[in-house]
Amino acid sequence: MAAPGAGPRHPGPVKPGDPEESALSIAAVTRPLLRLLLPPRCLLCGARGDGDRDLCAACAAELPRNVACCARCALPLPAPAALCGACQRRPPPWDAAWAPFRYAWPLDHLVTRFKFGGNLAAGRALAALWAEASAPPALPMCVIPVPLHARRLGRRGYNQALELAAPLARALGLPLAPQALRRVRATDAQSELGRAARRRNVRGAFAVAADALPAHVAVLDDVATTGATLAECARALKRAGVARVDAWTLARAAAR
Protein backbone atom coordinates (compact mmCIF):
# COMPACT_ATOMS: atom_id res chain seq x y z
CA MET A 1 0.00 0.00 0.00
CA ALA A 2 1.32 3.45 -0.88
CA ALA A 3 2.39 5.75 1.93
CA PRO A 4 0.01 8.64 2.67
CA GLY A 5 0.41 11.34 0.05
CA ALA A 6 2.86 9.30 -2.02
CA GLY A 7 0.53 8.58 -4.92
CA PRO A 8 0.55 5.39 -6.97
CA ARG A 9 3.62 3.24 -6.58
CA HIS A 10 6.07 3.49 -9.46
CA PRO A 11 7.95 0.18 -9.76
CA GLY A 12 11.72 0.00 -9.95
CA PRO A 13 13.75 -1.40 -12.85
CA VAL A 14 12.67 -4.79 -14.12
CA LYS A 15 15.42 -7.41 -13.92
CA PRO A 16 15.88 -10.30 -16.37
CA GLY A 17 13.76 -13.23 -15.28
CA ASP A 18 11.26 -11.12 -13.34
CA PRO A 19 7.59 -11.93 -14.05
CA GLU A 20 7.11 -8.36 -15.21
CA GLU A 21 9.68 -8.82 -17.99
CA SER A 22 7.34 -10.90 -20.17
CA ALA A 23 4.47 -8.46 -19.66
CA LEU A 24 6.65 -5.54 -20.64
CA SER A 25 7.87 -7.37 -23.75
CA ILE A 26 4.31 -8.13 -24.80
CA ALA A 27 3.31 -4.52 -24.19
CA ALA A 28 6.23 -3.29 -26.30
CA VAL A 29 4.99 -5.43 -29.20
CA THR A 30 1.27 -4.72 -28.87
CA ARG A 31 1.43 -0.99 -28.18
CA PRO A 32 2.40 0.01 -31.75
CA LEU A 33 -0.32 -2.29 -33.11
CA LEU A 34 -2.94 -0.71 -30.85
CA ARG A 35 -1.79 2.76 -31.88
CA LEU A 36 -2.13 1.70 -35.52
CA LEU A 37 -5.66 0.37 -35.02
CA LEU A 38 -6.67 3.13 -32.59
CA PRO A 39 -4.52 6.17 -33.40
CA PRO A 40 -4.38 8.89 -30.74
CA ARG A 41 -6.89 11.71 -31.04
CA CYS A 42 -6.39 15.27 -29.94
CA LEU A 43 -8.06 15.90 -26.60
CA LEU A 44 -8.89 19.46 -27.64
CA CYS A 45 -10.15 19.28 -31.23
CA GLY A 46 -10.53 15.58 -32.00
CA ALA A 47 -8.07 15.57 -34.91
CA ARG A 48 -5.44 12.88 -35.20
CA GLY A 49 -2.75 13.22 -32.55
CA ASP A 50 0.82 14.17 -33.26
CA GLY A 51 2.80 10.92 -33.14
CA ASP A 52 1.90 9.02 -29.96
CA ARG A 53 0.54 12.12 -28.25
CA ASP A 54 -3.14 12.78 -27.57
CA LEU A 55 -2.74 16.32 -28.93
CA CYS A 56 -2.39 17.52 -32.49
CA ALA A 57 0.53 19.77 -33.43
CA ALA A 58 -1.76 22.77 -34.00
CA CYS A 59 -3.38 22.60 -30.55
CA ALA A 60 -0.03 21.96 -28.86
CA ALA A 61 1.32 25.11 -30.52
CA GLU A 62 -1.59 27.12 -29.07
CA LEU A 63 -0.78 26.29 -25.46
CA PRO A 64 0.22 29.53 -23.71
CA ARG A 65 3.96 29.62 -23.00
CA ASN A 66 5.24 31.51 -19.99
CA VAL A 67 8.15 33.19 -21.75
CA ALA A 68 8.07 36.53 -19.89
CA CYS A 69 7.86 36.08 -16.15
CA CYS A 70 9.39 36.74 -12.74
CA ALA A 71 12.48 34.58 -12.23
CA ARG A 72 11.68 34.15 -8.54
CA CYS A 73 8.01 33.12 -8.68
CA ALA A 74 7.32 32.60 -12.44
CA LEU A 75 4.43 35.09 -12.38
CA PRO A 76 3.59 36.05 -16.00
CA LEU A 77 4.73 39.61 -16.76
CA PRO A 78 4.83 41.92 -19.79
CA ALA A 79 8.64 41.50 -19.80
CA PRO A 80 11.04 39.18 -17.94
CA ALA A 81 12.22 40.41 -14.54
CA ALA A 82 14.43 39.10 -11.74
CA LEU A 83 11.77 40.06 -9.18
CA CYS A 84 8.15 41.07 -9.67
CA GLY A 85 6.57 43.65 -7.37
CA ALA A 86 5.15 40.99 -5.05
CA CYS A 87 8.52 39.26 -4.68
CA GLN A 88 10.20 42.60 -3.94
CA ARG A 89 7.73 43.21 -1.13
CA ARG A 90 7.65 39.66 0.21
CA PRO A 91 10.07 37.13 -1.35
CA PRO A 92 8.75 33.55 -1.38
CA PRO A 93 10.58 30.93 0.70
CA TRP A 94 11.84 29.08 -2.39
CA ASP A 95 14.90 30.23 -4.35
CA ALA A 96 13.85 30.03 -8.02
CA ALA A 97 10.82 28.99 -10.02
CA TRP A 98 10.13 27.17 -13.28
CA ALA A 99 6.69 27.22 -14.91
CA PRO A 100 6.94 26.78 -18.69
CA PHE A 101 3.22 27.49 -19.32
CA ARG A 102 0.66 30.08 -18.28
CA TYR A 103 -2.54 28.79 -16.73
CA ALA A 104 -4.90 29.89 -19.48
CA TRP A 105 -6.97 28.42 -22.29
CA PRO A 106 -6.60 25.74 -23.59
CA LEU A 107 -4.04 24.38 -21.12
CA ASP A 108 -6.37 25.01 -18.19
CA HIS A 109 -8.97 22.76 -19.84
CA LEU A 110 -6.45 19.91 -20.08
CA VAL A 111 -5.35 20.37 -16.46
CA THR A 112 -8.97 20.29 -15.26
CA ARG A 113 -9.66 17.09 -17.18
CA PHE A 114 -6.52 15.51 -15.78
CA LYS A 115 -6.82 16.70 -12.19
CA PHE A 116 -10.55 16.48 -11.59
CA GLY A 117 -11.87 14.37 -14.47
CA GLY A 118 -9.64 11.33 -14.10
CA ASN A 119 -8.32 11.76 -17.65
CA LEU A 120 -4.83 10.28 -17.43
CA ALA A 121 -4.35 10.71 -21.19
CA ALA A 122 -4.44 14.48 -20.59
CA GLY A 123 -1.84 14.03 -17.86
CA ARG A 124 0.45 12.07 -20.16
CA ALA A 125 0.16 14.74 -22.84
CA LEU A 126 0.95 17.50 -20.33
CA ALA A 127 3.90 15.59 -18.91
CA ALA A 128 5.33 15.08 -22.42
CA LEU A 129 4.96 18.79 -23.20
CA TRP A 130 6.65 19.74 -19.95
CA ALA A 131 9.58 17.42 -20.67
CA GLU A 132 10.06 19.17 -24.02
CA ALA A 133 9.84 22.68 -22.56
CA SER A 134 12.74 25.02 -22.03
CA ALA A 135 15.25 23.91 -19.40
CA PRO A 136 14.85 24.86 -15.72
CA PRO A 137 17.09 27.62 -14.31
CA ALA A 138 19.26 24.99 -12.61
CA LEU A 139 19.08 21.23 -12.16
CA PRO A 140 18.38 20.12 -8.59
CA MET A 141 19.63 16.91 -7.03
CA CYS A 142 16.14 15.39 -6.82
CA VAL A 143 12.49 16.17 -7.61
CA ILE A 144 9.83 16.04 -4.87
CA PRO A 145 6.15 16.03 -5.92
CA VAL A 146 3.69 17.79 -3.63
CA PRO A 147 1.88 14.99 -1.77
CA LEU A 148 -1.86 14.49 -1.39
CA HIS A 149 -3.48 13.56 1.89
CA ALA A 150 -4.41 9.87 2.08
CA ARG A 151 -8.12 10.73 2.09
CA ARG A 152 -7.98 12.74 -1.13
CA LEU A 153 -5.59 10.26 -2.72
CA GLY A 154 -8.11 7.51 -2.02
CA ARG A 155 -10.91 9.48 -3.65
CA ARG A 156 -8.92 10.56 -6.72
CA GLY A 157 -6.91 7.38 -7.14
CA TYR A 158 -3.69 9.14 -8.15
CA ASN A 159 -1.55 12.14 -7.25
CA GLN A 160 -1.48 14.49 -10.24
CA ALA A 161 1.84 16.01 -9.11
CA LEU A 162 3.49 12.59 -9.00
CA GLU A 163 2.10 11.65 -12.41
CA LEU A 164 3.72 14.78 -13.86
CA ALA A 165 6.93 14.51 -11.85
CA ALA A 166 7.82 10.91 -12.73
CA PRO A 167 8.22 11.34 -16.52
CA LEU A 168 9.79 14.79 -16.11
CA ALA A 169 12.42 13.52 -13.67
CA ARG A 170 13.12 10.61 -15.99
CA ALA A 171 13.54 12.93 -18.99
CA LEU A 172 15.94 15.18 -17.04
CA GLY A 173 17.87 12.26 -15.57
CA LEU A 174 17.02 13.25 -11.99
CA PRO A 175 16.10 11.09 -8.98
CA LEU A 176 12.46 11.22 -7.90
CA ALA A 177 11.67 11.37 -4.17
CA PRO A 178 7.88 10.84 -3.93
CA GLN A 179 7.91 10.11 -0.20
CA ALA A 180 10.24 12.89 0.95
CA LEU A 181 7.24 15.02 1.96
CA ARG A 182 3.97 13.93 3.50
CA ARG A 183 0.76 15.82 4.08
CA VAL A 184 0.09 15.47 7.79
CA ARG A 185 -3.46 16.78 7.78
CA ALA A 186 -6.32 17.04 5.33
CA THR A 187 -6.94 20.50 3.86
CA ASP A 188 -9.75 22.11 1.91
CA ALA A 189 -9.39 22.42 -1.86
CA GLN A 190 -7.24 25.48 -2.57
CA SER A 191 -9.24 26.31 -5.71
CA GLU A 192 -12.22 27.30 -3.54
CA LEU A 193 -10.31 29.77 -1.34
CA GLY A 194 -8.94 33.29 -1.55
CA ARG A 195 -5.29 34.25 -1.13
CA ALA A 196 -5.23 34.70 2.66
CA ALA A 197 -7.41 31.63 3.21
CA ARG A 198 -5.08 29.54 1.05
CA ARG A 199 -2.12 30.41 3.27
CA ARG A 200 -4.07 29.52 6.41
CA ASN A 201 -5.40 26.33 4.83
CA VAL A 202 -1.96 24.77 4.20
CA ARG A 203 -0.11 26.19 7.21
CA GLY A 204 1.66 23.30 8.92
CA ALA A 205 0.13 20.77 6.52
CA PHE A 206 3.45 19.25 5.35
CA ALA A 207 6.27 17.42 7.09
CA VAL A 208 9.55 16.00 5.82
CA ALA A 209 9.49 12.20 5.94
CA ALA A 210 12.98 11.49 4.54
CA ASP A 211 15.91 10.90 6.90
CA ALA A 212 18.30 12.88 4.70
CA LEU A 213 17.81 15.14 1.70
CA PRO A 214 20.30 16.66 -0.72
CA ALA A 215 21.25 20.32 -0.52
CA HIS A 216 19.28 21.32 -3.64
CA VAL A 217 15.79 19.99 -4.43
CA ALA A 218 12.84 20.97 -6.59
CA VAL A 219 9.32 20.67 -5.22
CA LEU A 220 6.80 20.10 -8.02
CA ASP A 221 3.07 20.75 -8.42
CA ASP A 222 0.69 21.03 -11.36
CA VAL A 223 -0.36 24.70 -11.12
CA ALA A 224 0.66 27.66 -8.95
CA THR A 225 -1.95 30.34 -8.32
CA THR A 226 -0.89 32.14 -5.14
CA GLY A 227 2.00 29.75 -4.44
CA ALA A 228 0.76 29.00 -0.92
CA THR A 229 1.14 25.22 -1.18
CA LEU A 230 4.62 25.41 -2.69
CA ALA A 231 5.65 27.97 -0.05
CA GLU A 232 4.59 25.71 2.80
CA CYS A 233 6.45 22.77 1.26
CA ALA A 234 9.56 24.92 0.82
CA ARG A 235 9.44 26.04 4.45
CA ALA A 236 9.21 22.45 5.66
CA LEU A 237 12.15 21.40 3.48
CA LYS A 238 14.31 24.31 4.59
CA ARG A 239 13.53 23.64 8.24
CA ALA A 240 14.83 20.12 7.58
CA GLY A 241 18.14 21.55 6.37
CA VAL A 242 17.74 21.79 2.59
CA ALA A 243 19.86 24.73 1.42
CA ARG A 244 18.08 25.47 -1.87
CA VAL A 245 14.48 24.72 -2.85
CA ASP A 246 13.18 25.47 -6.33
CA ALA A 247 9.46 25.59 -7.15
CA TRP A 248 8.45 23.79 -10.34
CA THR A 249 4.95 23.89 -11.74
CA LEU A 250 3.56 23.01 -15.13
CA ALA A 251 1.72 26.34 -15.26
CA ARG A 252 1.54 29.65 -13.41
CA ALA A 253 -1.64 31.67 -13.09
CA ALA A 254 -1.56 35.37 -13.82
CA ALA A 255 -2.09 37.86 -11.00
CA ARG A 256 -5.72 38.48 -10.19
C-alpha positions in Angstrom: 0.0 0.0 0.0 1.3 3.4 -0.9 2.4 5.8 1.9 0.0 8.6 2.7 0.4 11.3 0.1 2.9 9.3 -2.0 0.5 8.6 -4.9 0.6 5.4 -7.0 3.6 3.2 -6.6 6.1 3.5 -9.5 8.0 0.2 -9.8 11.7 0.0 -10.0 13.7 -1.4 -12.8 12.7 -4.8 -14.1 15.4 -7.4 -13.9 15.9 -10.3 -16.4 13.8 -13.2 -15.3 11.3 -11.1 -13.3 7.6 -11.9 -14.0 7.1 -8.4 -15.2 9.7 -8.8 -18.0 7.3 -10.9 -20.2 4.5 -8.5 -19.7 6.6 -5.5 -20.6 7.9 -7.4 -23.7 4.3 -8.1 -24.8 3.3 -4.5 -24.2 6.2 -3.3 -26.3 5.0 -5.4 -29.2 1.3 -4.7 -28.9 1.4 -1.0 -28.2 2.4 0.0 -31.7 -0.3 -2.3 -33.1 -2.9 -0.7 -30.8 -1.8 2.8 -31.9 -2.1 1.7 -35.5 -5.7 0.4 -35.0 -6.7 3.1 -32.6 -4.5 6.2 -33.4 -4.4 8.9 -30.7 -6.9 11.7 -31.0 -6.4 15.3 -29.9 -8.1 15.9 -26.6 -8.9 19.5 -27.6 -10.1 19.3 -31.2 -10.5 15.6 -32.0 -8.1 15.6 -34.9 -5.4 12.9 -35.2 -2.8 13.2 -32.5 0.8 14.2 -33.3 2.8 10.9 -33.1 1.9 9.0 -30.0 0.5 12.1 -28.2 -3.1 12.8 -27.6 -2.7 16.3 -28.9 -2.4 17.5 -32.5 0.5 19.8 -33.4 -1.8 22.8 -34.0 -3.4 22.6 -30.5 0.0 22.0 -28.9 1.3 25.1 -30.5 -1.6 27.1 -29.1 -0.8 26.3 -25.5 0.2 29.5 -23.7 4.0 29.6 -23.0 5.2 31.5 -20.0 8.2 33.2 -21.8 8.1 36.5 -19.9 7.9 36.1 -16.2 9.4 36.7 -12.7 12.5 34.6 -12.2 11.7 34.1 -8.5 8.0 33.1 -8.7 7.3 32.6 -12.4 4.4 35.1 -12.4 3.6 36.1 -16.0 4.7 39.6 -16.8 4.8 41.9 -19.8 8.6 41.5 -19.8 11.0 39.2 -17.9 12.2 40.4 -14.5 14.4 39.1 -11.7 11.8 40.1 -9.2 8.2 41.1 -9.7 6.6 43.7 -7.4 5.2 41.0 -5.1 8.5 39.3 -4.7 10.2 42.6 -3.9 7.7 43.2 -1.1 7.7 39.7 0.2 10.1 37.1 -1.3 8.7 33.5 -1.4 10.6 30.9 0.7 11.8 29.1 -2.4 14.9 30.2 -4.4 13.9 30.0 -8.0 10.8 29.0 -10.0 10.1 27.2 -13.3 6.7 27.2 -14.9 6.9 26.8 -18.7 3.2 27.5 -19.3 0.7 30.1 -18.3 -2.5 28.8 -16.7 -4.9 29.9 -19.5 -7.0 28.4 -22.3 -6.6 25.7 -23.6 -4.0 24.4 -21.1 -6.4 25.0 -18.2 -9.0 22.8 -19.8 -6.4 19.9 -20.1 -5.4 20.4 -16.5 -9.0 20.3 -15.3 -9.7 17.1 -17.2 -6.5 15.5 -15.8 -6.8 16.7 -12.2 -10.6 16.5 -11.6 -11.9 14.4 -14.5 -9.6 11.3 -14.1 -8.3 11.8 -17.7 -4.8 10.3 -17.4 -4.3 10.7 -21.2 -4.4 14.5 -20.6 -1.8 14.0 -17.9 0.4 12.1 -20.2 0.2 14.7 -22.8 0.9 17.5 -20.3 3.9 15.6 -18.9 5.3 15.1 -22.4 5.0 18.8 -23.2 6.7 19.7 -19.9 9.6 17.4 -20.7 10.1 19.2 -24.0 9.8 22.7 -22.6 12.7 25.0 -22.0 15.2 23.9 -19.4 14.9 24.9 -15.7 17.1 27.6 -14.3 19.3 25.0 -12.6 19.1 21.2 -12.2 18.4 20.1 -8.6 19.6 16.9 -7.0 16.1 15.4 -6.8 12.5 16.2 -7.6 9.8 16.0 -4.9 6.1 16.0 -5.9 3.7 17.8 -3.6 1.9 15.0 -1.8 -1.9 14.5 -1.4 -3.5 13.6 1.9 -4.4 9.9 2.1 -8.1 10.7 2.1 -8.0 12.7 -1.1 -5.6 10.3 -2.7 -8.1 7.5 -2.0 -10.9 9.5 -3.7 -8.9 10.6 -6.7 -6.9 7.4 -7.1 -3.7 9.1 -8.1 -1.6 12.1 -7.3 -1.5 14.5 -10.2 1.8 16.0 -9.1 3.5 12.6 -9.0 2.1 11.6 -12.4 3.7 14.8 -13.9 6.9 14.5 -11.8 7.8 10.9 -12.7 8.2 11.3 -16.5 9.8 14.8 -16.1 12.4 13.5 -13.7 13.1 10.6 -16.0 13.5 12.9 -19.0 15.9 15.2 -17.0 17.9 12.3 -15.6 17.0 13.2 -12.0 16.1 11.1 -9.0 12.5 11.2 -7.9 11.7 11.4 -4.2 7.9 10.8 -3.9 7.9 10.1 -0.2 10.2 12.9 1.0 7.2 15.0 2.0 4.0 13.9 3.5 0.8 15.8 4.1 0.1 15.5 7.8 -3.5 16.8 7.8 -6.3 17.0 5.3 -6.9 20.5 3.9 -9.7 22.1 1.9 -9.4 22.4 -1.9 -7.2 25.5 -2.6 -9.2 26.3 -5.7 -12.2 27.3 -3.5 -10.3 29.8 -1.3 -8.9 33.3 -1.5 -5.3 34.3 -1.1 -5.2 34.7 2.7 -7.4 31.6 3.2 -5.1 29.5 1.0 -2.1 30.4 3.3 -4.1 29.5 6.4 -5.4 26.3 4.8 -2.0 24.8 4.2 -0.1 26.2 7.2 1.7 23.3 8.9 0.1 20.8 6.5 3.4 19.3 5.4 6.3 17.4 7.1 9.6 16.0 5.8 9.5 12.2 5.9 13.0 11.5 4.5 15.9 10.9 6.9 18.3 12.9 4.7 17.8 15.1 1.7 20.3 16.7 -0.7 21.2 20.3 -0.5 19.3 21.3 -3.6 15.8 20.0 -4.4 12.8 21.0 -6.6 9.3 20.7 -5.2 6.8 20.1 -8.0 3.1 20.8 -8.4 0.7 21.0 -11.4 -0.4 24.7 -11.1 0.7 27.7 -9.0 -1.9 30.3 -8.3 -0.9 32.1 -5.1 2.0 29.8 -4.4 0.8 29.0 -0.9 1.1 25.2 -1.2 4.6 25.4 -2.7 5.6 28.0 -0.1 4.6 25.7 2.8 6.4 22.8 1.3 9.6 24.9 0.8 9.4 26.0 4.5 9.2 22.4 5.7 12.1 21.4 3.5 14.3 24.3 4.6 13.5 23.6 8.2 14.8 20.1 7.6 18.1 21.5 6.4 17.7 21.8 2.6 19.9 24.7 1.4 18.1 25.5 -1.9 14.5 24.7 -2.8 13.2 25.5 -6.3 9.5 25.6 -7.1 8.5 23.8 -10.3 4.9 23.9 -11.7 3.6 23.0 -15.1 1.7 26.3 -15.3 1.5 29.7 -13.4 -1.6 31.7 -13.1 -1.6 35.4 -13.8 -2.1 37.9 -11.0 -5.7 38.5 -10.2 
